[in-house]
Amino acid sequence: MKLRLIISLLLLIATISSCKKWLEVEPESEISAPVLFSTENGFMEALNGIYNRCSETDLYGKELTFGTPEVLAQNYTMGYNEGLNYTPTSQYNYNDSKFIERKDKIWAGLYNAIVNANLILENIDKKKNIFTGVNYGLIKGEALALRAYLHFDLLRLFAPSYLRNASGKGVPYASAYTKDITSMSSVSEVIEKALTDLEAAKKLLAQDPIRSAGYLVNYPVITDTTTNTEERASIPFLQNRRHRLNYYAVCGELARVYLYKNDKTNALNNALEVINAKKFPWTTKADFNAFEEAKKDRILYKELVFAWYIPKSWYVPGPTEDIKENWFVTGTRGLYLNEDAAKSIYETSTGTIDLRFKNWLSITGVGAAKTYDIVKYNRNSQSDASTANLHYLMAPAIRLSELYYIAAECTYPADPQKAITYINTVRFQRDKEDLNVNSQEEFTTALIKECRKEWLGEGQLFYMYKRLNRAIIGQTGTTIPATDKILVLPLPQDEVVYGGR
Amino acid sequence: MKLTFLYNPVFQIRRVRYKLLVVMKLTAILLLIGTMHLSAASYSQNVTVSRKNTTLETVFNDIKRQTGYLFFYNGKINLNKSKLNVELKAVPLEEALQACLVNQNLTYDIVDKTIVIRNKLTDNTSGTATSRFIDISGKVIDSETKQSIPGVNITVKNNKDLRGQTNSDGNFRINAQIGDVLVFSYIGYKIKEVKITDTKPLTVNLSTLVNTIDDVVITGYQTIKKDSYTGNAVTVSGEELKRVNPQNLLQSIQAFDPSFKLLENNLAGSNPNRLPNINVRGSSSLPSGNGEVLRRDNISGNINMPAFILDGFEVNVQKVFDLDINRVASVTLLKDAAATAIYGSRAANGVLVIVTKAPKEGRLLIEYNYETSINSPDLSDYQVLNASEKLQYEKLAGLYDRNVVNRPQDELDQLYYNKLANVVGGVDSYWLSQPVRTAVGQKHSVNLQGGSETFRYGVDLRYQARPGVMKGSSRNQYSGGMNFQYNKDNKFQFRNDLSITQMEARESPYGNFANYVRMNPYYPIKDANGTVLREVDTWKNQAGDQDIVLNPLYDAGLSSFNKSAYTEIIDNLSAELQLAKDLRLKGQMSLTSRMNTDDIFTSPMANEFYFYGADRLDEKGSYTDRNRKEVYWDGNMRLTWFKQLGNHALNVLGGVNIRTELSDEKEVTAIGFANDRFTSIGFAKGFGDEGRPQSSINNSRLFGSFLSTNYSYKNKYLLDATLRIDGSSKFGLENKLAPFWSVGLGWNLHQEKFLADNPVISQLRLKVSTGLTGSVEFAPYLSRTTYKYLNGNWYSTGIGAIVNNYGNENLSWQKTQMTDIGIDLGLFHDRVFISPRIYRKFTKDILADITLPPSTGFFSYKENLGDMENKGAEISIKWDVIRKKDWSINFTANMVANRNKIVRISNALKKYNDRANDLQSVDPKDGGFKGIPLLRYNEGQSINAIYAVPSLGIDPENGRELYRKKDGTLTYAYDKSDIVVVGNADPKANGFFSTTFTYKRFMLSATFETHFGGDMYNQTLVDRIENADPRYNVDKRVFEEKWKKSGDVVFYKNIADLGTTEVNSRFVQPDNMINLSSLYLSYDLDKKYASKLKMSNLRFSATANDLARWSSVKQERGIDYPFARSLTFSINATF
């Protein structure tokens, strides 16, 4: 009896000790982090996930591309009874509930994307040996670059500009996967951290396929591999480098950040690295002007150094009800400019007609009630096929032209003539005659005008006003003085309460 | 053939005294053979045996081989008891037997060719003892009825060989010595011991066991004698449960222990498909997860449910809800830590142990049960206006007054006269009766059982139709089961139970009952041709916008359906092995497989789609197809050791338990149906905006090992101790193993000398227990950081995955510390039994959402943060008022008082309160809860507190409501920041009391339910009187005085005030209720007549449930589905 008892007890102990393993159940309809990060593919999926997250409508899929910052930059005419509920935002009413909701979503969404990047960074070095080819560098580099890119946009929205208050309260720079509250960094600290991440990313991306001479940028509908190799890589993950933060995108972002902290030398170097690579050809006038929708390039696809891939969510006729019903509609309920504003932005009264005015604005209404719909993001309405347009449907993030503008701004104090040449290079592509300026002030004013034309509906102009601390130019030429009150969006209530900010 | 011949003499003897022998066991037969002194002839057969240090069995085998004689002896004779040396050479059989048995205290008889071995009696054959043996005679009677009891077994303590039985008149005669103790035992009666002091005839009173299962506690893992158990458990037999409510097992459990509380859902009413929400000894969880704002009157979620253990295995509440009550042998509710700790991480909310009937040995027994239940809707709380009253009210409310409605007067006049024409023309539709019916349900169940002691079998079949009182709603079940049991000398047992259940449920196509209540009685239901009208009315507002009133009955005529079904197969296999005398090993394995399907079709013609514009023409109609596959494995292995050493009794149980749960759910919704006829999902046009298929797979595992000890000294001092260690895959990676424990102490004072012969106190026990138990009622993967794939939205460089949640690897189980003090007091031979208890249940580490600053990337995560306390007292009283031969009366009462207090909550719940405050002032049609009290969580308050702004009533001066602000000042302005606790829905006490009266074969029993001392927010006064929309039907009390002019002292606000009254204390009313929840009457047919029908038993019974109800709150009950009253007739026949 005793023996039996002992055997039973031993059995019992044996089962207990082996049960710990047995109790680890892996989810099936979702995937646990350790399982995802056990393969190279898992890391690729996690990285793609961040771009996916960013392309949702609360971030670059709408709000940060043609939403709040664009409204704040006075780039839309707000009609009576507009369907977007942005009128209070355009009046800088930061107590408006819709504004608060959108702004809070931007904050939460960007940090949510950041946490995804941090998870990759937390795991990737432990698994370095599972990567093949250049993937380790690409994934880690892009994750770092994304972290910096997203934090920089947070900084540009929710903190005072470097120029006004470099030591002022910035945003928390989240660099670990944790539930613990990340302490607040000052504006300059955030910039330094972002620069550190970006410089590290640049090194990691040294082997980026986009840098090889064989990587030719062109429209996806061009299947000739002697002129287009963007989709030649064997796996999708290595294709379309411009849809992710590639080496040149990181250079572009570095140029942006350095310029923000007024480090013109480094900004220029990085901008020139992209320009001198001659990787990104200018869009031909034939493509820009093409009449046929299927052959028309409105977003100047080849000039995009980096852009978010927006599969189908918001191009007309896209399935997203909100955008279809409220943004891309004809008339005064959606994205539009009244005649005066449109003509004033594109300076139609002087010189030649800007190609951007011709192709991005479409006149509606008659007589005195003439308005212009912004049709920059219109797509071929005849077809839903992926080949219906000349190019993929993208939310522009870094343009080649921006790097020319950065180069111009950085060069002006030393070599005004060269600086103006940079601007004129872009103007030439848009069919505008050369520019002449005689002073720094005139130069800056002209540069802002140029940027406004180029970036219509791309969400970048607001940051420029803020960086330069310049008054925002209204629709009819009135100016709105730059103050932190309007340039710094208030932190979300939850962040203040639960983060102790 | 040979054998039959051999045994003939034995049977002849049996025939001689057949009557006496009929219930006797083999031992008795053998004894009789002995007393008959059958003389044995001498046998010529010789035997040769030569063995050393052998046993009798071996010797007998030798003899059997040599002579061909068979040996016959009963199991009590131990042939292997002692060793002997045998040296016989060709001796006659008889001599050989004598030689073998001489030192064994055994003797023999030879009956034909069978040798019967029996114990040697120290009877009058030995001359010296004769003088001390005397002839004792007497009579055994029932202590209550004074009826004689035939067939009572009588043994002499310390001399098991002396035994006897009472004859058909209850008389007995036995030889015993002065000082011997006679033991009287009979099934259904308590064992009684009588010491012989003289030779006078004895009269022995036996008292009945009121309920045999009362004496033991079945914990699911073991069965323990109640008087040595310190845990708090309430055991009820299936028979008793059925008496209270044959339709709803859970409902009737409540009547025996109101700590087991079914939360009344005023919205769902008596919907047969709505599973009840139950908590035991108060709520011990906080909401987590979806963050939905909760209404006070519609608390959903099953986070508080007790664990249900059916025949040793955990099942869900649905299984218990659908269980055939006829199959239930007993239900035991384990409440305190000492009782539940053995279930470890599942025990915190109490454990309900259900045991189904096991087949009984004997000839084939067929039991047939038929039930028919008549359910009728209880609309007595609805007091709506009739057609003329309604129109009169509309006129008074100014619906036809140009100054109020701002429409042209002639248009309003026309509207009014159209309606008046209806009223005068006799249209007075009683809409409430349209969707309801008196539903007749039925149940047939057949149960076959029988077999020998070694092998027993049982088969049962059931068909049950449970129609609901709303037309078209039903829940029907079919089930079949088969079980068999093999028992080899109690040393090895094997049992298998297989049951298959099929359930089909339908929701009423009539939709929401509230839609009928609001319909105006002057609306005709059908047009002149008898076709159901669709648009019955149109109201216009100032802007000229139309508000079209649709006929809810129109939907009922369409082919829409909402049905669900499941097929469930359960197989339980158990084996038990006796390892040593006191040590038994038991193993159980159970497999449950359940396939659930839901099919919900809404016709494209349904009112729901009436307002779809032309562009959404192809989106009308929808079909949701959902199926869920569930597979549960559950097994346990346990050792029990029972040892009685002198005054020490020790019962030790140790074992392991493994459980895996897998559920796999898939769902797809298709939209766009062409017409009402095509009801299959294949006719759909496509999917909605977010119409991609959904799925979720949940997998969890549990491992537990436990050790439980029950010790008693002299049956006076009792100790229970339990330890269980559970591991669950739901816990965080850092916290995989959880320990739970309990200790209970008890003192049987009635066993002490000073109470031994107390004429009043027959039983007095003191019990104290404390322990720690847990609860893991949360989603399986909360402790992990998980990623989800964005299947619907691939990036150009491949599919993406993004993080889902912050996985808290430190997540642990919710812990409940429970302390219980109780007394069991029996008076006057336990005719009065009182057991009061007090308890404290402190639940800590409740799983809660913690709100994070969004800069962490997440909004919240799960943490063990939140403490809640429930304190309470319970009392149960049983009183056998009268127990006579022909009639008896007894009375029982069970009352509970529970006080809940939230001790600590997380910041997420504080945030929830803010959100509740925000929604409190948003109109319901915009998704808010204006005028509806919401749940809030505040430390120090009860979870059932009612939150509103304190109101002093309507100011007679100006008809405005006067509120009291937080700082004590008075104001007319409603400010939601003044919301405070204005009442508590927890009753002071709630419970049941019942009385049973039996007269001959009749039994009448009534059970009342009551609660008092709590508060209730009378929503009817708000929605249907104060804030009533005069365009729809309202409560009759709407005619009660509203404030009209200065000086009116009234309850309701200014009649001209068309604003919505927000939640305030004016509508909080004291909630006292008494309900005749059950009335039962049965009649057992006299066995004489029953046997003529070839039956051994025939019973007719009737139960009425929820027959009458008195409440201090006059409120509409059953908003979405009315409550029902039911009457069940049943016939139970045993063949």
Interface residues (C-beta under 8 A of the other chain):
Chain A: M1 R4 L5 S8 L12 T15 I16 C19 K20 W22 L23 E24 V25 E26 P27 E28 S29 E30 I31 S32 A33 L36 G42 M44 E45 A46 L47 N48 G49 I50 Y51 N52 R53 S55 D104 W107 A108 Y111 N112 A113 I114 V115 N116 N118 L119 V171 P172 A174 T178 K179 D180 I181 T182 I235 P236 F237 L238 Q239 N240 H243 R244 Y309 P311 S313 P319 E321 Y392 P492 D494 E495 V497 Y498 G499 G500 R501
Chain B: L579 A580 L583 L585 L639 G654 V656 D689 S695 S696 I697 N699 S700 R701 F703 S705 I725 G727 S728 S729 F731 L733 K736 L737 P780 Y781 R784 T785 T786 Y787 K788 Y789 L790 N793 W794 Y795 S796 T797 G798 I799 G800 A801 I802 V803 N804 Y806 G807 N808 I850 T851 L852 P853 P854 S855 T856 G857 F858 F859 Y861 N907
